[in-house]
Amino acid sequence: MSEITDFYRRPGTTSDLGHHQDLVLGLPAGAEALGAIVRGLLIHNVVARMHGLPLPAERMSHMQTVGAEAILDNVISLDPNPLGIERPAERRMVGFCYHFALLHCALLRATGTPARARCGFAGYFEARRWIDHWVTEYWDGDGWRLTDPQTGRGDLSGDDFQDGLTAWSRCRGGASRPASYGNGELWGWDELRGSLINDVAALNKVEVSGWYWCDRIGVAPLDQPHDELDASLDLLCRRAAAGSVEAIQECFHLYPELQPPADAVAR
């Protein structure tokens, strides 16, 4: 596993802490401890509303942030204390699951633990439904373990979370119902396609949120099968699932139309 763990120990474009690299000095290296630190820096937008926090446009714009360095720019602008100091709710960056997973992944890599953000679906938010969600996968020395830095759930199983590759394969193979995958008003194949390409990108260490940029999967109707497109996504999924660094990187070389463009990465 040395090749794959070495690959995921190093940051990529969106997980590089940039000028904030020194802020990790003195932080714990464990996944659980770093997850708690992330929860002390960020607050989910739904939780913020539940707390009745004022959310002016500037604070809400943080939800469009892409990249760990930019996340920490926002965090420090709200409270310049060291990262290990938990912020009060009103001084945390407003974000969503993507920001929790990416920052957690970035901190793990920066402190020496191989890690990758995974885009997929969680089964613990609504009964009998899979809600689109981002979590973190890290190497513990014996294998990959899934943890949710947003909720604090650790050691996730396949009953708790399906990454984008797994969800796609299950639905294409008939083991799961596509209509049970989604969020809010969006359910079915569009959600599955979007999570798949985001998961493949994250495996390539290009972690972005949303798939608004990808015209290739903008087929109508969005929630229905599309023979030509879905067959090509089957090939993408199988190649990414091979698990080697070479296979993961080939996904980007062979499917450039499914790569996040520069303006989706640097925001």
N, C-alpha and C positions, 0 to 999 in steps of 0.2 A: 504493500500500500504506500510505499515511500513516495512514489511519483505523484499519486493523487493527493496525499496529505500535504506534501510540499507545495503543491499547486494551490490548495485551499488555505494554507498558512499565510500566503502572501496576499496583500490587498490587490484589488482591481481598481478600475477607474472610479467606481461609485463607492467603494468601501475604503478608499484611501482617506486618512484623517487630515492629510495636508498639513497646514500650519498649526493644527491642534495636536500633532503627534506627541508632544511633550506632556500633554494633559493626562496621558495614561500612566505616567510614572507614579509608582506607589499604589496603583489600583490592583485589586486581587485578580488572579488569573482564572478562577473557576467560573463555569457557566452560570451557576445559580447566583453567585455573588454579583457578577456583572449584569445579570438579568434584573436583579433588585436595583442596581444603580441606574439602569435604563428607565425603570419605572419611576425612579425619583427625579428624572429629567424631563420625561414626556408625559402627556395626558391625552387619552383618546378623546376625540371630539364629542362622542356620545356621552362619555363620562363627564366632560366639562359642562355640557348642557345640563346633565342631571344635577350637577353641583350648583347650577345657576350662575356659573362664572360669566363675566362680561366677555364677549368675543367680538371685538372690533375687527374691521376688515383686515387690518395688518396682521392680527393674530391668526385669523382664518386663512390668510394667504400662505402661512407656513405649511398648510396641508398639501401644497403643490411642490414642496421642496423635494428634490431628488439628490441623493448622495450624502454620505456620512459627514463630510467636511461642512457642507451647507447646513445640515441638521445641527451640528455643534455651533456653527455661526449663530443660529437662532437661539440655541440654549444659552450661550454665553451672553448674548445681547439682552436676555431677560434676567439673568442672574450670573455674575462673573465668578461665583465661588467655584472651588475645585469640583470636579465631576463626582467625587465620592460623597458630596454633601447633598442630601435630599432636599429638593426645592418644595416650598408650599405649592399647592395645586395652582394657585393663581400666577405662579412664576415658572410654570413648566411649558415647554413648547407643545402646542396643540397639533396632534398628528393622528395617524391611524396605524393599523397593524404593520404596514410596510415600514414605517419609520422605526417602530420598536425592533422589528426583525433585522433591518439593515444596520442600525446603530449597534445592536447586540453583536451581530456578525463582525462588524468592523472592530469593535473593542476586543472580541475574542482573537481575531487575527493579529491585532496590534500587541496583544499580550502573549502571543505564541501558540494559540490553539487553532488547529485547522477548523474552519467553519464555513458554512454556506447558508445563505438565506434561501428559503423554499416558498414558492407561491403555489397555493393549492386550496384545499377546502377543509374546514374544521367541522367535526360532527358533534361538538359539545355546546353549541350556541342555541340550536333549535332541534327538537325531537324529530327524527326521521328526515332531517334535511342537512345538506352539506353547504356551509356558508363560506364564500370565498375569503381567504385568510392567508397571512404570511406568518411563518414561524422560522426558527433557526435550527439548523442541523450542525452538530459539532462532533469531532472525533475525540473519544475518551480513552484512546489507547488500544481498545479492543474492537471498536466498531462505531458506527454513526448513531447518534442519539438525537432525538427530536425534543425540542423544548419551546414553550411559548413565552417569550419575554413580556408580552403584553399582559397576560393573565397570571403568569407565574406557574402555570402548569408545566411539570417536567416529565420526562420519560414517556412521551406520547407514543401511543400504539397506532396500528393501522385502523383501529376503531375510532380513534380520536382525530386523526388527520390523514388526508390523502394528498400527496404532492400532485402537481399538475400532470406529470407523466402517468402516475398511477390512476388518477381520476379519468383521464382520457382513455387509457387502455381498458379500464373496467366498463366504461360506457360504450366504447366501440365494440367490445366483446360481448355485450349484453348482460354483464353481471350487475350493472347498476342502471338506474333510470336517469337519463340526462336531466329531466325536469326537476329532479331533487337537488341539483347543483346550481347555486347562484347567490343572489343577495338583493334585497329590496324588490324591485320590479323586474330585474334581469335574471332569467333562469334558462338553463339548457345549453345548447351547443355553442352559442357565442361566449358564454362564461367559460366553458370548457376549453375552447380554442384559445381565448385570451390568457387563461391561467397556464396553459401548456407553453405558449411562446414566452411568457414571462418566466416560467420555471426554467426553460432551456436557457434563456438569457442569464438568469441568476446562476445557473450551473457554469456559465462562461464568465462569471464574476462581473456581469453587467446587470445590476439590480435596478429595475425601473418599476414604477407603479402605473397601472392602466395600460390599455392597448389602443388608445384613441389614434395613435400614430400609424397603425398598421392597416393600410388600405387592402392588403391581400386577404384579410379575413373579414372584410366588410361586405359579405355576401348576403343577399336577401332571399328569404326571410332569415334573420339572424339566429333564431332559435330552432331552426330546422337543419337536418343533415344536408350536406352538399358533397356529392360524390367525388368530384375532382379534387376539391380543396381538402376534404377529409382524408382522402387516400394519401395525399402528399404529407399531411400532418402525421399519419400513421408511420411513414418512413422516418420523419423527423423524430418522433417519439421513440421508435426502436433504436435509432442511432444514439440518441442521448442516453437511453437506458443501458447502453453497453458499459458505461461507467468508467472508461479510460479517459485520460486527458485528451488523447488524440481524437477519440470519437466525439467528445464534447465540443472540441474546437472545430471539428469538421462540420458540425451543425451550422455554425456561423458561415463557414466558407461555402457550403453547398446551398444554403438558404438565405442569401443576403437580403431578400425582401422581407424576411421575418426578424431581422436585426433591428433593435431600437436605433433610430438615427441620432446624430449628435445633439440635436436640440431637445431630444427626449431624455438624454443622459445628463446634460449640464443645465440644471435648473435649481 
